[in-house]
């Protein structure tokens, strides 16, 4: 993969939680589209393309510190930068 490809597709793993090692504000600011099990999702907290999972909030449930509880769902994950338009390169496993 060339450097240009890396700039055109999101990272293989990304989190919206600033405490996570997979958090990247610059990437998130560009806007990342996620397709999980052939459905575009806007409620993803974290994803991993090579491991094939997403993490979503479990309703309105929170932990002792007031942070939302999340559940992990397994399945095919695809990600793309929304700022590149409809024909943006898609990062996916395989």
N, C-alpha and C positions, 0 to 999 in steps of 0.2 A: 504494500500500500504506500503510495507516495504522500508527501506532506499535504498536497492539494486535496487528496482524498480525505485525510484526517480533518481538514477544515470544512469539508462538505458534509460529513456525517457526524452525528453525536457520538459521545463515548459509549463503549460497550456497557458501562454501568454508571448510573447517575442517581443522585438523591436530592430531594428538595430540603432536607434537614441540614441546617448549617453546622450541626455537631458531627455529621457524618464525614468520613474520609473521602467519600464519593461525591461530596457537594462541590459544585463549581458555579459560582454566581455568573461568570461571564457566559458560560454555555446556557444556563437557564434564562438569561436575559434575551438571548436570541429567540427563544421559544422552541420547545422540542415537542413534536407530535409523536404520539405513541399509539400503535395498533397492537392490541392484545387479542389473540384468538379471532382474527379477522374483524375486529370491531375497534374503531377509534375511541380511545378513552381519555378523559380529561381529569380523572381523579387519582392518578398514579402518584404515589409518594416516592417510590424508588423502583428501579428496574435493573435487570441483568439480562443482556441479550444472549451471551454464551450459555448461561445456566438456565435460561428459559423460564423466568419468573418475574412477577411484578408484586409490589407491596402497596396495598390500598388501605384507607382508613376503615376501621370496623365500626360503622355507625357513628354515634356520638359518644361512644365510650372513651374514657380517658384513664390514664394511670394515676398513681399517687401524686405525681408531680404536675398533673394537669395536661400532660402531652397525650395526643390521640393514640389509641391502640391501633395497631395495624395487623392485617393478615396477609400472608403470602399466598399468591395464586400461581400455579404452574401452567405453562403453555407457551406457544410461540410469541415472541416479542419482536416488533419492528419499531425503529425510531428514525426520525428525520428532523431537520431544521425547518421550522415553519417560515422563517424569513427568506427561504430560497424559492418559495412558490410551490405550485402544484407538481412540478416535475423534479422535485428535490431528490437527490440520491438517498436511498433508504439503507440504514444499517440493520442487518438481520443475520441470524445464525446460518451457518452453512456455507 
